[in-house]
Every structure is written in structure tokens, then in C-alpha cells.
Amino acid sequence: MTIGINEFIIVSSLLFLIGFLGVILRRNTIIIFMSIELMLNAVNLALVAFSRYNNTMDGSIFVFFIMTVAAAEVAVGLAIIVMIYRQRQTILVNELNQLKG
Amino acid sequence: MLLSALVMVLNKNAVNSAMCMIVTLVSTAGLFILLEAYFLAILQVLVYAGAVMVLFLFIIMLLDVDKGNNYEYLKQKFAFFAQLLGFSLLFFLVFNSFSKIYLPTTELVQISNVGEAGTIAFSNTAKSFGQILFTKYMLPFQVIGFLLLVAMIGVIVISKKQSTDTEK
């Protein structure tokens, strides 16, 4: 049983789709944030697969950088979510309508 | 893996969806191992399933978003199924490692050994990883370090400013 690049691309695009669905459908800010992480993860998977099948190292290095940026982003984003919760007592997106005219 | 991702997105309880997220991340690490990127797989488990998800769970606990959900009636059934699943997995593992009957092994399509000129061939050791990181990608590496520093300071500033505001 051999696995080509197609299977990895299919899995990673499905994962990206699920993360996108999460961003669209959910109202909880933390879940939306986790879905964004899931999308980043799907892109990582595709990058590693391409890097493996192209026989180059650049994709793996890129995944390394993406992971670092994602960690930093999670730290900042969660701090912002905590701040929003302290100010508004909610983290549901449809209740954050301060900018509504 | 895709199932747990779906459960993560659709679950009402935030803690449950975080747990399913951990399952998804660990299985992605398994796919990395299948792709012979061992270093990235270890990094995935450490950074994502370790640090990031602990941060998420901590924030969920801190905010206590979904109050008053009574999942008590489901807990007995879930615990039973979890025990069953865990024991069957353990039995399968032991059986598989001590018997001659193996799982159908998967193998990747062989990569061509002729890479283009000027590119570095794919390798799974951490040594080649570090070598490329410190020669070809030196500037992005330092930028990433600076970015981490900026993020750290930014988080400290955000939380500190808020706490002085609430004291006033």
C-alpha cells in the first residue's frame, strides 16, 4: 500500500475546510481561534508533504517558522480575548457589536 | 483525525472541543512521522499539543464560558465507552507487538534522488535542520526570535494595562 502526495493533499484540504467551517459557524471566540490554529495546521501538513515529495528542505523550514509565529499569535490573541472578556463580560462574537452604527 | 476535527468544530462544550483538538494535533504529528519528518513531529507535539493547548485550556478555565451545562447524565456512558476503547486499544497494541501478524504497513512513494541543483535534499535529522537554519535562513531565524520577544512584551503590556484600569 503506497501513499502518494494526493492523499496528503486531500486530507490537508479537508482539514482546512473543517477549520474554515469552524470560523464561519461558531460564535465562541475561543473556538474560532482554535479553528484558525487548525487551518494553520492543515497548511503545515501540505507544506511538509510537498517538501517531502519535492526532495527539498525548504518546506520543513517554513513549517518551523509557521509554528513559531502561530505560538506567538496564540499568546497575543488569548491575551486580547481575556481583555475583551474583562471589559464586555462576553466572548460571543455576535454580542461584540460596539462598532455597529 | 478528520472525525475529531469535526467534533471539535461542532461540539458545544469548549473543553471537549479542546480535547478533540489535541487528538487532531497528535494525529497530524503521526502524519508528519509518516512523511519522515520526525523533528517536525516532535516539535508539533511539544509546541501545539503541549504549550498552545495548555494555554487554551487555561483560558477556557479562566473565563468559565459555558456555565450551567449539566453533562452529568452523559458522564457514566462516556466513561464506560472510554474504558472499553482504551482497553481494546491496549490489547490490540500488545497483541500486535507480540504476534507475528502485523498490520498492513504503508509505504511512501519513493522520492527521486535527483534534486534540482542548488537545493538541499530532504533529510529527517535535526542536524541538517539546524545547518540550514543557521546558514540559508539566518535572517528569518533572527526575525522570528525578535517576533517572539515582541509578542512576549506585548502580552505583558496588554494584561498589565488592563489590571491598572480595573484598579482605578
Boltz contact constraints between the chains, C-beta under 6 A:
constraints:
  - contact:
      token1: [A, 1]
      token2: [B, 104]
      max_distance: 6.0
  - contact:
      token1: [A, 1]
      token2: [B, 106]
      max_distance: 6.0
  - contact:
      token1: [A, 2]
      token2: [B, 107]
      max_distance: 6.0
  - contact:
      token1: [A, 2]
      token2: [B, 109]
      max_distance: 6.0
  - contact:
      token1: [A, 3]
      token2: [B, 106]
      max_distance: 6.0
  - contact:
      token1: [A, 3]
      token2: [B, 108]
      max_distance: 6.0
  - contact:
      token1: [A, 4]
      token2: [B, 109]
      max_distance: 6.0
  - contact:
      token1: [A, 14]
      token2: [B, 2]
      max_distance: 6.0
  - contact:
      token1: [A, 15]
      token2: [B, 5]
      max_distance: 6.0
  - contact:
      token1: [A, 18]
      token2: [B, 5]
      max_distance: 6.0
  - contact:
      token1: [A, 18]
      token2: [B, 6]
      max_distance: 6.0
  - contact:
      token1: [A, 18]
      token2: [B, 9]
      max_distance: 6.0
  - contact:
      token1: [A, 21]
      token2: [B, 9]
      max_distance: 6.0
  - contact:
      token1: [A, 22]
      token2: [B, 9]
      max_distance: 6.0
  - contact:
      token1: [A, 30]
      token2: [B, 14]
      max_distance: 6.0
  - contact:
      token1: [A, 34]
      token2: [B, 21]
      max_distance: 6.0
  - contact:
      token1: [A, 41]
      token2: [B, 28]
      max_distance: 6.0
  - contact:
      token1: [A, 45]
      token2: [B, 28]
      max_distance: 6.0
  - contact:
      token1: [A, 48]
      token2: [B, 32]
      max_distance: 6.0
  - contact:
      token1: [A, 48]
      token2: [B, 35]
      max_distance: 6.0
  - contact:
      token1: [A, 48]
      token2: [B, 37]
      max_distance: 6.0
  - contact:
      token1: [A, 52]
      token2: [B, 35]
      max_distance: 6.0
  - contact:
      token1: [A, 52]
      token2: [B, 122]
      max_distance: 6.0
  - contact:
      token1: [A, 55]
      token2: [B, 111]
      max_distance: 6.0
  - contact:
      token1: [A, 55]
      token2: [B, 115]
      max_distance: 6.0
  - contact:
      token1: [A, 55]
      token2: [B, 121]
      max_distance: 6.0
  - contact:
      token1: [A, 55]
      token2: [B, 122]
      max_distance: 6.0
  - contact:
      token1: [A, 56]
      token2: [B, 119]
      max_distance: 6.0
  - contact:
      token1: [A, 57]
      token2: [B, 120]
      max_distance: 6.0
  - contact:
      token1: [A, 57]
      token2: [B, 122]
      max_distance: 6.0
  - contact:
      token1: [A, 57]
      token2: [B, 132]
      max_distance: 6.0
  - contact:
      token1: [A, 60]
      token2: [B, 37]
      max_distance: 6.0
  - contact:
      token1: [A, 60]
      token2: [B, 40]
      max_distance: 6.0
  - contact:
      token1: [A, 61]
      token2: [B, 132]
      max_distance: 6.0
  - contact:
      token1: [A, 61]
      token2: [B, 137]
      max_distance: 6.0
  - contact:
      token1: [A, 63]
      token2: [B, 40]
      max_distance: 6.0
  - contact:
      token1: [A, 65]
      token2: [B, 144]
      max_distance: 6.0
  - contact:
      token1: [A, 67]
      token2: [B, 47]
      max_distance: 6.0
  - contact:
      token1: [A, 68]
      token2: [B, 144]
      max_distance: 6.0
  - contact:
      token1: [A, 71]
      token2: [B, 47]
      max_distance: 6.0
  - contact:
      token1: [A, 72]
      token2: [B, 147]
      max_distance: 6.0
  - contact:
      token1: [A, 72]
      token2: [B, 148]
      max_distance: 6.0
  - contact:
      token1: [A, 72]
      token2: [B, 151]
      max_distance: 6.0
  - contact:
      token1: [A, 74]
      token2: [B, 52]
      max_distance: 6.0
  - contact:
      token1: [A, 75]
      token2: [B, 151]
      max_distance: 6.0
  - contact:
      token1: [A, 75]
      token2: [B, 155]
      max_distance: 6.0
  - contact:
      token1: [A, 76]
      token2: [B, 151]
      max_distance: 6.0
  - contact:
      token1: [A, 76]
      token2: [B, 154]
      max_distance: 6.0
  - contact:
      token1: [A, 76]
      token2: [B, 155]
      max_distance: 6.0
  - contact:
      token1: [A, 78]
      token2: [B, 55]
      max_distance: 6.0
  - contact:
      token1: [A, 78]
      token2: [B, 59]
      max_distance: 6.0
  - contact:
      token1: [A, 79]
      token2: [B, 155]
      max_distance: 6.0
  - contact:
      token1: [A, 79]
      token2: [B, 158]
      max_distance: 6.0
  - contact:
      token1: [A, 79]
      token2: [B, 159]
      max_distance: 6.0
  - contact:
      token1: [A, 83]
      token2: [B, 158]
      max_distance: 6.0
  - contact:
      token1: [A, 83]
      token2: [B, 162]
      max_distance: 6.0
  - contact:
      token1: [A, 85]
      token2: [B, 63]
      max_distance: 6.0
  - contact:
      token1: [A, 86]
      token2: [B, 162]
      max_distance: 6.0
